[in-house]
Each structure stands twice: as structure tokens, then as C-alpha cells.
């Protein structure tokens, strides 16, 4: 839901699209790879006229303050317990927390400044950005599913549940609110290799992500330039970029941990656990 909200935000504030125009785009998207329940209802929500006032659309009268029942919090707590990265879902949860602080945000809007460049200084190609948004949304959704499946897999491994993740994807296609055409590809990927450590390592899924990374990055760059927050979409891209790298700056973090807490570290050139006396004070 947060990912769709971020796409809507860019369409509305960067492209200045009307509700009817956005509804048409989501309707079209729902005929292809983005076909899913949430895209379907988004296309129906956008053009719904307001019955109470007789003017404008219902969506534009709804307070931007998201409610929650606790499932997101439980999911992130479980991810933390299992040491499974779930940045897209965590970002979505944080977005709800921030939305709940409506009064603070109204106050901040008159104090904190966004980009000083004008729209004329950072022009966008409408057709290109709409296409990029479609690809970015798809890639972000794939990473979100990968994170959720990673949590289930970790629990299953730890508790010896032997959960069939391919079967999970099949069941979700049957009417859950996350029902999506994408789930068929996920089901197929997990059926090909039931021991796949991460969904995005499947050759077909990986190929689709690789094809969409340029569009994905253009969307994030555009959003940053316009001061539009995209925490979930950025979280998905950061997840992808972190996971695809053979080397991360975690060596610096581990060195700092060893410096201040003697937490030790492993080396790249030999086996074992090591500790360094970083300064003379560490030698005493």
C-alpha cells in the first residue's frame, strides 16, 4: 500500500495529474504485470466523487493519517528477532507513524524547507516518468515479497516447520489482499528451487529486476529532486543494491565495534577471530 501511495504522490505532485488521469493509468497497469487487488481498488478509489459535498473526490477529503491494527509492527518485530532485513516493510511502518503526527507535520511544513529549485529547473518527461513508475513499482514489489518470504523462511528453518513457500504463493493468489499476477512468477520460482535463499536470486526474477533498475533509479532521483519522500521504494532499491554487492562497508562498522567494545572481527585473509589494540590505551 505504501508503495502505491508513493507512486500516487509523484503522479500528483510532480506530474500534476488529475484523479481521472491517475485512475486511467492504474486501470491500464492492472491489465499487465502489475495486475493485483490493490492496483484494482486504487483505480476505483481515485475517480470516486464525494457524495457529502457534491464537489471533488472522496480521496481528496480523507485525512492523511493512516491507521494501523498492529500486523505491520508484529512483522517487523519478527524480522528483527530473526535478523532478517525487511527495509521496505519497516519503511512502510515508519511512514504510518509519521503520518499519525499530523499536527507536528503541519507545524514543520512552515519551518522546514524543501528543494529550492523550481519545476522548470528540474523538468521531467511525462510519458517517460509514467513508464518508469510502472517499472519501479514492480521492482519494489518484488523486493517486498522477497523480504516477507525471507521472514517466513527464517521462521520455518528455525522452528523446523518445513513451510512450502511455493505453496504459500499459490494460496495468496486465491483472494488475499496481496493477490497479484506476480505471485504466479513467485510460485514458479520457488517451485524451481525450494531451497532458494532469496527470491531475487531466481534467474527469471533477477533478470526482470536487472531490466528495471535504470527506471527505478530515475524515479528515486526525481522524487529526491522534488522533495517527495519515497521511503518504501527507496528501501526496496537499497535492499537490492545491498544484496547484490559482494563487498559492503560493514568492515568499518565491525572495526568501530572492536575499537570501542572489543567485539572482535574476522579477516578476509585467514581464519579465526581477531582483536586489534587500536591505540596505546587499548594495550594497557
Buried (B, 14 or more C-beta within 10 A) or exposed (E): BBBBBBBBBBBBBBBEBEBEBBBBBBBBBBEEBBBBBBBBBBBEBBBEEBEEEEEEBBBEEEEEEBEEEEEBEEBBEBBEEBEBBBBBBBBBBBBBEBBBEEEEBEEEEEEEEEEEEEEEEEEBEEEEBBEBBBBBBBBBBBBBBBBBBBBBBBBBEEEEEEBBBBEBBBEBBEEEEBBBBBBEBBBBBBBEEEEBEBBBBBEEBBEBBEEBBEBBBBBBEBBEBBEBBBBBBBBBBBBBEEBEEEEEEEEEEBEEEBBEEEEEBEEEEEEEEEEEEBEEEEEE
